Amino acid sequence: MQIWTGLGNPGPEYAMHRHNVGFMAVDVIADMHGFGPVQKKFSGWVQEGRIGGEKILLLKPATYMNESGRSVSEAMRFYKLEPDALTVFHDELDLAPFKVKVRTGGGLAGHNGLRSIDQHVAGLGGPDPSTGLRGAFRRVRIGIGHPGHKDRVTGYVLGNYAKAEMDDLADMLGAIGAEADQLAKGDDARFMSDVALRQQD
């Protein structure tokens, strides 16, 4: 079993924030792949389903971004999973808007949701020898671009997508959903290239 977690903040006022694009991604995956109904569990909302031959639990923590790890670690402990069974979908300032990249381990780039997950999954697996990070979990990094100055970051990530961005946002989320079977199989390179190709059409 794999756990795919989308990061975001709960509540309608946050729904279209750039910081909530992880929530958006798992919602689209659930819709496109016919996942079961939403259930309240593990301090969040879960949906169960299959992509290809893989059993996937989609999880959206209801804890607010800074405490995301609490929800994720509850689910991982319940299913007795190691960090390599975890995939986290999150916004990424260091990538151009709507670019999608996958990596396992690596730095946390100041992302509070990732930091919380790294802290909470510490006891679930040893540190990654190459980075020293405790949780070598896979991350689907969804580019939101950078506002240009660090003083503007908070307002930018906690701001809504602009009307002019909606088509690109929908195309990107649709591409992630359509190619999720490559992620489920662990073919991260194929997932990235096929998502990029779909976005060019």
ZIFENPE-V842958 format. One record per run of one state. SS is the DSSP state (a for helix, b for strand, c for the rest). FROM is the first residue (numbers start at 1). TO is the last residue. If there is no record, write none. Layout:
ss = [SS SS]
from = [FROM FROM]
to = [TO TO]
This chain:
ss = [c b c a c b a c b c b c b c a c a b c b c a c a c b c a c b c a c a c a c]
from = [1 2 7 12 15 17 18 33 39 42 44 52 54 62 65 79 83 86 93 100 105 112 121 122 125 138 144 150 158 160 161 163 179 180 186 188 201]
to = [1 6 11 14 16 17 32 38 41 43 51 53 61 64 78 82 85 92 99 104 111 120 121 124 137 143 149 157 159 160 162 178 179 185 187 200 201]
